[in-house]
Amino acid sequence: MSKGATCSPFFGTVLNVDLSNPEVLERFLAMYGALPRAAPGSDEATRAALATLPKGARRTILDLGCGPGAQTMSLTGALPNSDIVAVDVLPSMVVETARRSLAAGAANRIVAAVADMAVPPVAHGSQDLVWCEGAIYHLGVTTALRTWRPYLTGSGCVAFTEPVWLRCDPDEEIAIWWSTEYPAITDANGVRQAIRDAGYRVIESFVLPAEAWWTDYYGPMEAKIPEFLAEYGWDEIALEIAAAAEKEISMFRRFSDAFSYAFFIAKPVS
């Protein structure tokens, strides 16, 4: 990544732009900020991951990299006796999560906060479950799990999604693209090893189906591009953002047999 490049808070997009620049951030959020989800996923996948958790209390949940709160609301519905702290670095995402919480009548159970996922605003030993859909790559699996371990209760678990190779022989074009987008990508066994390296054991893992990419993520993104270009097409940064989105969609459409997201549920080794 070149100097000044910023990795998107959303899936896989690496742009040679500085998101600390308010004008650039405005363009970026105009494209990505209105999507239903901040990464591939679905309510069904979130609930399927929850179903694999060991039996035990799930009263306190820390949702890291919450984006606009799609999975936050799934967790809220599936665990009606839980309290959730939802964290994102982008204020607009936190505002949207809070709005969804209020609309669902769950504002008394959800605290949405602007914070760094490496330093979440909760006490050590307080969280029954740490959740992270589509954002653990910011820290890397092993580093993230080690960082979050002190915040877990004695029976606490971590659930997260991470891009993985589905084939050992991906086409050269997609392999080169991923080497730029996310050089750390590996297969599911590689992620399991990273989990073990962090001092955890894998409880369960499963690959997200293709519809988890399209329904709330690439479908709305593809529909958004013409509207985005109609408003910002004169702007060089906007053109770069739109081109990156189109490229990302094209790569999944053409090579979805080679990669996907996978859910991993892990628990620290006692």
C-alpha positions in Angstrom: 0.0 0.0 0.0 1.5 3.3 -1.0 2.0 6.2 1.4 -1.3 7.8 2.3 -3.4 4.8 1.2 -6.2 3.9 3.5 -7.9 0.6 3.9 -11.6 0.9 3.7 -13.6 0.1 6.9 -15.6 -2.0 4.5 -14.6 -5.2 2.8 -11.4 -5.4 0.8 -11.3 -2.0 -0.9 -7.9 -0.4 -0.9 -7.8 3.1 -2.3 -4.9 5.5 -2.8 -6.8 8.2 -1.0 -6.6 9.7 2.5 -9.9 9.2 4.4 -8.7 11.7 7.0 -9.4 14.3 4.4 -13.1 15.5 5.1 -13.8 16.0 1.4 -12.5 12.5 0.5 -14.4 10.9 3.4 -17.6 12.6 2.2 -17.2 11.1 -1.3 -16.4 7.7 0.2 -19.4 7.7 2.5 -21.7 8.8 -0.3 -20.8 5.6 -2.1 -20.4 3.1 0.8 -22.1 4.7 3.8 -25.7 4.1 2.7 -25.3 0.4 2.1 -27.4 -1.9 4.3 -24.2 -3.7 5.4 -20.6 -2.7 5.7 -19.5 -6.1 4.4 -20.9 -9.4 3.0 -23.2 -11.0 5.5 -26.8 -11.8 6.4 -29.1 -12.1 9.3 -29.2 -15.9 8.5 -25.4 -16.2 8.7 -25.3 -14.2 12.0 -27.9 -16.4 13.5 -26.2 -19.6 12.2 -23.0 -18.5 13.9 -24.8 -17.8 17.1 -26.3 -21.3 17.0 -22.8 -22.8 17.2 -21.8 -21.1 20.4 -21.4 -23.3 23.5 -24.2 -23.1 26.0 -23.9 -20.3 28.5 -25.0 -16.7 29.3 -24.7 -14.2 26.5 -25.7 -11.1 28.5 -22.9 -8.8 27.4 -21.8 -8.5 23.7 -19.2 -6.3 22.1 -19.8 -5.7 18.4 -16.5 -4.4 17.0 -16.5 -2.7 13.6 -20.3 -2.5 13.7 -20.7 -0.4 10.5 -24.3 0.6 10.1 -25.5 -1.9 12.6 -27.0 -4.7 10.5 -25.5 -7.5 12.6 -26.0 -5.5 15.7 -29.7 -5.7 15.1 -29.5 -9.4 14.3 -27.8 -10.0 17.6 -30.3 -7.9 19.4 -33.2 -9.9 18.0 -31.7 -13.3 18.6 -30.5 -12.5 22.1 -33.3 -10.6 23.7 -31.7 -10.6 27.2 -28.4 -9.2 26.1 -26.8 -5.7 26.3 -24.6 -4.7 23.3 -21.8 -2.2 23.0 -21.4 -1.5 19.2 -18.2 0.2 18.2 -17.0 1.8 15.0 -14.4 4.4 14.1 -16.7 6.3 11.7 -19.2 8.6 13.5 -21.7 8.2 10.7 -21.8 4.5 11.2 -22.3 4.8 14.9 -25.2 7.3 14.2 -26.9 4.9 11.9 -26.5 2.0 14.4 -28.1 4.2 17.1 -30.9 5.1 14.7 -31.6 1.5 13.9 -31.6 0.6 17.6 -34.1 3.3 18.3 -36.3 2.3 15.5 -36.3 -1.3 16.7 -37.2 -0.2 20.3 -33.8 -1.5 21.5 -32.0 1.7 22.4 -32.1 0.8 26.1 -30.0 -2.3 25.3 -27.5 -0.9 22.8 -24.7 1.6 23.3 -23.2 2.8 20.0 -19.8 4.4 20.5 -17.1 5.9 18.3 -14.0 4.0 19.3 -11.0 2.0 18.1 -11.6 -1.7 18.1 -8.1 -2.2 19.5 -9.2 -0.2 22.6 -12.9 -0.9 23.1 -14.7 1.2 25.7 -15.6 -1.7 28.1 -14.0 -3.2 31.2 -11.7 -6.1 31.2 -13.4 -9.4 31.9 -16.8 -8.0 31.1 -17.9 -9.4 27.7 -19.6 -12.8 27.2 -19.2 -12.5 23.4 -17.0 -10.4 21.1 -18.5 -10.1 17.6 -16.7 -8.8 14.5 -18.2 -9.2 11.0 -16.0 -8.0 8.2 -13.5 -5.9 10.2 -11.0 -8.1 12.0 -8.5 -7.7 9.1 -7.8 -4.2 10.4 -5.7 -5.8 13.2 -5.1 -9.3 11.8 -6.7 -12.4 13.3 -3.9 -13.3 15.8 -3.3 -9.8 17.0 -7.0 -9.1 17.3 -7.8 -12.2 19.3 -4.9 -11.5 21.7 -6.0 -7.9 22.0 -9.6 -8.8 22.8 -8.8 -11.7 25.2 -8.7 -9.6 28.3 -12.2 -8.2 27.7 -13.8 -11.7 27.8 -15.5 -13.3 30.7 -14.2 -16.7 31.7 -16.7 -18.4 29.4 -16.5 -15.8 26.7 -16.1 -16.5 23.0 -15.2 -14.5 19.8 -17.0 -14.8 16.5 -15.7 -13.1 13.4 -15.7 -13.3 9.6 -12.6 -13.3 7.4 -12.0 -13.6 3.7 -10.6 -17.0 2.7 -9.5 -18.9 -0.4 -11.9 -21.7 -1.4 -9.4 -23.1 -3.9 -5.7 -23.8 -3.7 -5.3 -22.9 -7.4 -7.1 -19.6 -7.9 -6.9 -17.9 -11.3 -3.8 -15.7 -11.6 -5.9 -12.5 -12.1 -7.8 -12.9 -8.9 -4.7 -14.0 -7.0 -2.9 -10.8 -8.1 -5.9 -8.7 -7.2 -6.1 -10.1 -3.7 -2.3 -9.7 -3.2 -2.9 -6.0 -3.5 -6.3 -5.8 -1.7 -5.5 -8.0 1.3 -2.1 -9.8 1.1 -2.8 -11.7 4.4 -5.7 -13.7 2.8 -5.3 -17.4 3.4 -7.5 -20.5 3.3 -9.7 -21.6 6.3 -6.9 -23.8 7.6 -4.6 -20.8 7.6 -7.2 -18.8 9.7 -7.6 -21.7 12.1 -3.8 -21.7 12.6 -3.9 -18.0 13.3 -6.6 -18.7 15.9 -4.5 -21.3 17.5 -1.5 -19.0 17.5 -3.5 -16.5 19.5 -4.2 -19.1 22.2 -7.8 -20.0 21.1 -9.5 -23.2 19.9 -11.9 -23.2 17.0 -15.4 -24.2 18.0 -17.0 -24.0 14.5 -16.5 -22.4 11.1 -18.5 -22.2 7.9 -18.3 -20.4 4.5 -20.9 -17.7 3.7 -23.0 -18.4 0.7 -22.9 -16.2 -2.4 -26.2 -14.5 -1.6 -24.7 -13.1 1.6 -22.5 -11.0 -0.8 -25.3 -9.8 -3.1 -28.4 -9.1 -1.1 -27.3 -6.4 1.3 -23.8 -5.6 -0.1 -22.9 -5.9 -3.8 -26.5 -5.6 -5.0 -27.1 -2.3 -3.3 -23.6 -1.1 -4.2 -24.1 -1.9 -7.9 -27.4 0.0 -7.8 -25.7 3.0 -6.1 -22.9 3.5 -8.6 -24.9 5.4 -11.3 -26.5 7.7 -8.7 -23.1 8.3 -7.2 -21.5 9.1 -10.5 -24.4 11.4 -11.5 -23.7 13.5 -8.4 -19.9 13.3 -8.2 -18.7 12.1 -11.6 -16.8 15.3 -12.2 -14.5 14.5 -9.2 -11.3 12.5 -9.7 -11.5 10.9 -6.2 -15.1 9.9 -6.8 -14.2 8.3 -10.1 -11.5 6.3 -8.3 -14.0 5.2 -5.6 -16.6 4.2 -8.2 -14.0 2.3 -10.3 -12.8 0.4 -7.2 -16.4 -0.6 -6.4 -17.0 -1.8 -9.9 -13.8 -3.8 -9.9 -14.6 -5.4 -6.6 -18.1 -6.4 -7.8 -16.6 -7.8 -11.1 -14.1 -9.8 -9.3 -16.6 -11.6 -7.1 -19.0 -12.1 -10.1 -16.2 -13.8 -12.1 -14.3 -15.6 -9.4 -16.7 -16.4 -6.6 -15.8 -20.0 -6.8 -12.3 -19.1 -5.6 -12.9 -17.0 -2.4 -15.5 -16.0 0.1 -16.0 -14.9 3.6 -16.1 -17.5 6.4 -17.4 -17.3 9.9 -15.1 -18.5 12.7 -16.2 -19.0 16.3 -13.3 -19.4 18.8 -12.8 -19.7 22.5 -9.6 -19.1 24.5 -7.8 -22.2 25.7 -7.9 -22.3 29.4 
